[in-house]
Amino acid sequence: MTGYMEHRDFQNGEALCVPDRQARSRRNIWLGAVVVLLACCLVALVLEGVFRLLPVNEGLRGLSVDEQNPVFRFTPHRESVYSRGWNFSIVNRVRTNNYGFINDHDYDPALTTPLLAVIGDSFVEAVMVPFAQTGVARLAHAVGAAGRVYGFGTSGSSLSQYLAYARYVRDTFHPAGLTVVIVGNDFDESLRKYKNEPGLHYFAESPAGDLTLTRLDRPVPWWRDWVGGSSLAMYLYVNLEIRDVWKRFAYRPGQSAISRPRFVGNTAAEATSERVADSDRVIEAFLRQLPEMAGLPASRIALVVDAPRPELYDASALKAVSGSYFSIMRAHLMDRARVGGFEVLDMQPAFIADYAQRRLRFEYPDDNHWNGTGHEVFAGLLQRSKVYRDTFGFVQP
């Protein structure tokens, strides 16, 4: 009898201990989670302090785009640090002026001196180049008191967005001449079929089959100021570009899912018949609408077309990419623009001639945008143009 009671009591004791062990286990799990969380917070605070000492990209803080602010611009009167990559391979300090464009000087629509407007994407925005070395600054310095040169460029823009900027510049500043800088990804990315980024203008197919310029409104993201206030978050989001990691593994037409697409002129080299046909429609719509949007005849508009780089440094390499998408589209654009009465300035022969003399490259080792030398050649070519002469009444050497 005693043995039975002892056995029963032992079983009851075991039963009573099980909840205690489970409670202790839960407490240990929670305690471990708290310790890990506190450790992560401590590490984050230490990293935040470290990155505040480094030239982390501070961002340009785009404004909302809507009916009241119909074109994409940045927060006015703001200085910020631009840097590229995990190792800060490019560092620059930039300023947004009173109209929210990258420029060390404010724009004054009340002035009556002749204005040459320069429209483009990140090549005109040029956040990686010290302002004094940019094409816009060089041209403005050359003109001096005889006129003005204002730049209107934002990263991600394309031919469709250039039309929106041309209309904005026409209504706000009334330019006497216009220059549009055109690069490799400006053609297909003008269509909503290929790109759909809020804040920009794109061509969309109308029910009648025409290409209609359409604005995609963009509210300021709720998280923008929170991310922008943290150097660690900005390093991860901008310098490391963690938001675009998936794009590095994205499938593209004609490529295996695991292969990396080949690029020429900052865009995929593959020239499918559909892509070329779509881009030809974009060129046609762009050239047809540009004079009206700019309020200028085609003869007062210069189209500056970039060249395939780095292929242009070697004749055989340049010949090898003659069938690439960018090479095809730049030829189509220049041919049709000349027929339409626009002045066409081809950067390819200008770059080749300059490289033959000075042996200086026109882009950064890890960034295909024009460096100071590239902007210098661009400014020199534009100074010799008819549009420049007609705008200011003289030719610079």
SEVO-634059 format. One record per residue (C-alpha): residue in one letter; z, x, y. Coordinates in steps of 0.5 Angstrom, whole numbers, padded with zeros to 4 digits, always signed. Layout:
aZXY;...
END
This chain:
m+0000+0000+0000;t+0002+0005+0005;g-0005+0009+0003;y-0009+0003+0005;m-0005+0002+0011;e-0007+0009+0013;h-0014+0008+0012;r-0014+0002+0016;d-0011+0005+0022;f-0016+0011+0021;q-0022+0006+0021;n-0019+0003+0027;g-0017+0009+0031;e-0025+0011+0030;a-0027+0005+0033;l-0023+0006+0039;c-0025+0013+0040;v-0032+0011+0040;p-0032+0007+0047;d-0028+0013+0050;r-0034+0018+0047;q-0039+0014+0050;a-0036+0013+0057;r-0035+0021+0057;s-0042+0022+0055;r-0044+0017+0061;r-0040+0021+0066;n-0043+0027+0063;i-0050+0025+0064;w-0048+0022+0071;l-0044+0028+0073;g-0050+0033+0071;a-0055+0029+0075;v-0051+0029+0081;v-0050+0037+0080;v-0058+0037+0079;l-0059+0033+0085;l-0054+0037+0090;a-0058+0043+0087;c-0065+0041+0089;c-0062+0039+0096;l-0059+0046+0097;v-0066+0049+0095;a-0070+0044+0099;l-0065+0046+0105;v-0066+0053+0104;l-0073+0053+0103;e-0074+0048+0109;g-0070+0054+0113;v-0075+0059+0110;f-0081+0055+0112;r-0079+0054+0119;l-0079+0061+0120;l-0086+0062+0118;p-0093+0059+0121;v-0093+0053+0117;n-0099+0048+0119;e-0096+0043+0124;g-0102+0038+0124;l-0105+0035+0129;r-0102+0028+0129;g-0108+0023+0129;l-0108+0017+0133;s-0109+0010+0130;v-0116+0007+0131;d-0117+0000+0132;e-0120-0004+0138;q-0116-0001+0143;n-0118+0006+0141;p-0124+0005+0137;v-0126+0013+0136;f-0121+0018+0132;r-0117+0022+0137;f-0111+0026+0136;t-0104+0026+0140;p-0105+0028+0147;h-0102+0034+0151;r-0099+0037+0144;e-0099+0044+0142;s-0099+0046+0135;v-0099+0051+0130;y-0105+0051+0125;s-0105+0055+0119;r-0109+0056+0112;g-0107+0057+0105;w-0101+0058+0101;n-0101+0065+0104;f-0103+0063+0112;s-0109+0067+0111;i-0111+0064+0118;v-0106+0063+0123;n-0108+0060+0130;r-0105+0056+0136;v-0108+0050+0138;r-0108+0045+0144;t-0110+0038+0145;n-0112+0036+0152;n-0111+0029+0156;y-0116+0026+0151;g-0114+0028+0145;f-0119+0033+0143;i-0118+0040+0142;n-0119+0044+0148;d-0115+0048+0153;h-0117+0044+0159;d-0117+0037+0160;y-0123+0033+0161;d-0124+0029+0168;p-0129+0023+0168;a-0129+0023+0175;l-0132+0029+0176;t-0140+0029+0178;t-0142+0036+0176;p-0147+0036+0170;l-0144+0035+0163;l-0146+0038+0157;a-0142+0034+0151;v-0142+0038+0144;i-0141+0033+0138;g-0139+0035+0131;d-0134+0035+0126;s-0129+0041+0124;f-0134+0046+0127;v-0133+0043+0134;e-0126+0042+0133;a-0125+0049+0131;v-0118+0049+0130;m-0118+0056+0126;v-0121+0059+0132;p-0118+0062+0138;f-0120+0057+0143;a-0123+0063+0148;q-0128+0065+0142;t-0130+0058+0141;g-0137+0056+0143;v-0135+0050+0147;a-0131+0055+0151;r-0136+0060+0151;l-0141+0055+0154;a-0136+0053+0159;h-0135+0060+0162;a-0142+0061+0162;v-0143+0055+0166;g-0137+0056+0171;a-0137+0051+0177;a-0144+0049+0176;g-0142+0044+0171;r-0138+0042+0165;v-0138+0043+0157;y-0133+0038+0153;g-0133+0038+0146;f-0131+0032+0142;g-0130+0034+0134;t-0126+0032+0129;s-0125+0034+0122;g-0129+0029+0117;s-0134+0027+0122;s-0141+0026+0120;l-0147+0023+0123;s-0145+0016+0123;q-0138+0018+0127;y-0143+0022+0131;l-0146+0016+0134;a-0139+0013+0135;y-0137+0019+0139;a-0144+0019+0143;r-0143+0012+0145;y-0135+0013+0147;v-0138+0020+0151;r-0143+0015+0154;d-0138+0010+0157;t-0133+0015+0159;f-0136+0021+0161;h-0143+0020+0163;p-0146+0026+0160;a-0153+0029+0163;g-0154+0033+0156;l-0152+0032+0149;t-0151+0037+0143;v-0150+0035+0136;v-0148+0040+0131;i-0150+0038+0124;v-0147+0041+0117;g-0148+0040+0110;n-0144+0034+0108;d-0146+0030+0114;f-0151+0026+0111;d-0149+0022+0104;e-0142+0022+0107;s-0144+0018+0113;l-0145+0012+0108;r-0139+0008+0105;k-0142+0009+0098;y-0140+0016+0098;k-0134+0016+0103;n-0129+0011+0106;e-0124+0015+0110;p-0120+0010+0115;g-0121+0012+0122;l-0128+0014+0122;h-0135+0010+0122;y-0139+0009+0117;f-0146+0006+0115;a-0145+0000+0111;e-0151-0004+0108;s-0152-0011+0111;p-0154-0017+0108;a-0161-0016+0110;g-0161-0009+0107;d-0160-0005+0114;l-0155+0000+0115;t-0150-0002+0120;l-0145+0002+0123;t-0138+0000+0121;r-0131+0002+0124;l-0125+0003+0119;d-0119+0002+0123;r-0113+0006+0121;p-0106+0005+0123;v-0101+0011+0124;p-0098+0012+0117;w-0091+0010+0116;w-0089+0017+0113;r-0093+0021+0118;d-0087+0023+0123;w-0082+0024+0117;v-0087+0029+0113;g-0089+0032+0120;g-0082+0034+0122;s-0081+0038+0116;s-0084+0045+0115;l-0083+0045+0107;a-0086+0038+0107;m-0092+0040+0111;y-0093+0047+0107;l-0094+0043+0101;y-0098+0037+0104;v-0102+0041+0108;n-0102+0049+0107;l-0102+0047+0099;e-0106+0041+0100;i-0102+0038+0094;r-0105+0031+0096;d-0112+0033+0094;v-0110+0037+0087;w-0114+0031+0083;k-0121+0033+0087;r-0121+0040+0084;f-0121+0037+0077;a-0126+0031+0079;y-0132+0029+0076;r-0139+0030+0080;p-0146+0027+0077;g-0149+0032+0073;q-0143+0036+0072;s-0139+0036+0065;a-0132+0034+0066;i-0129+0041+0066;s-0134+0045+0070;r-0133+0046+0077;p-0139+0044+0081;r-0143+0049+0085;f-0143+0048+0093;v-0148+0050+0098;g-0147+0049+0105;n-0140+0046+0104;t-0143+0040+0100;a-0145+0039+0092;a-0151+0043+0091;e-0154+0038+0086;a-0160+0034+0090;t-0161+0027+0085;s-0166+0023+0087;e-0161+0017+0089;r-0157+0022+0094;v-0163+0024+0097;a-0166+0017+0098;d-0159+0015+0101;s-0159+0021+0106;d-0166+0020+0108;r-0164+0013+0110;v-0158+0016+0114;i-0162+0021+0118;e-0167+0015+0120;a-0162+0011+0122;f-0158+0016+0126;l-0164+0019+0130;r-0166+0012+0131;q-0160+0010+0134;l-0157+0016+0137;p-0161+0016+0144;e-0159+0009+0146;m-0152+0011+0143;a-0152+0017+0148;g-0155+0014+0154;l-0160+0019+0154;p-0167+0020+0152;a-0169+0024+0146;s-0171+0030+0150;r-0164+0031+0153;i-0161+0032+0146;a-0161+0038+0142;l-0159+0038+0135;v-0156+0044+0132;v-0157+0045+0124;d-0152+0050+0121;a-0155+0054+0115;p-0153+0056+0108;r-0148+0061+0108;p-0146+0066+0105;e-0153+0065+0102;l-0157+0067+0108;y-0154+0074+0108;d-0159+0076+0102;a-0166+0074+0102;s-0166+0073+0094;a-0160+0068+0094;l-0163+0064+0100;k-0169+0063+0096;a-0165+0061+0090;v-0162+0055+0094;s-0168+0053+0097;g-0168+0047+0092;s-0161+0045+0094;y-0158+0038+0097;f-0157+0042+0104;s-0163+0046+0104;i-0167+0039+0103;m-0163+0035+0108;r-0163+0040+0113;a-0171+0041+0113;h-0172+0033+0113;l-0167+0032+0119;m-0171+0038+0123;d-0178+0035+0121;r-0176+0028+0123;a-0172+0030+0129;r-0178+0034+0132;v-0183+0028+0131;g-0178+0024+0135;g-0178+0028+0141;f-0171+0031+0140;e-0170+0039+0141;v-0168+0042+0134;l-0164+0049+0134;d-0164+0052+0127;m-0158+0057+0126;q-0161+0060+0120;p-0166+0064+0124;a-0161+0066+0129;f-0156+0068+0124;i-0161+0072+0120;a-0163+0076+0126;d-0156+0077+0129;y-0154+0079+0122;a-0159+0084+0121;q-0157+0087+0128;r-0149+0087+0128;r-0148+0086+0120;l-0142+0081+0122;r-0141+0075+0118;f-0140+0068+0121;e-0135+0065+0117;y-0128+0067+0114;p-0127+0070+0107;d-0123+0064+0105;d-0126+0059+0110;n-0133+0057+0111;h-0133+0055+0118;w-0136+0059+0123;n-0131+0064+0126;g-0131+0067+0133;t-0138+0071+0131;g-0141+0064+0129;h-0139+0061+0135;e-0142+0066+0139;v-0149+0066+0136;f-0148+0058+0137;a-0147+0059+0144;g-0152+0064+0145;l-0157+0060+0142;l-0155+0053+0146;q-0156+0057+0152;r-0163+0059+0151;s-0165+0051+0150;k-0169+0047+0154;v-0163+0042+0154;y-0158+0047+0157;r-0163+0048+0162;d-0165+0041+0164;t-0157+0040+0164;f-0155+0045+0169;g-0162+0047+0172;f-0162+0055+0170;v-0162+0059+0164;q-0157+0064+0162;p-0159+0071+0159;
END
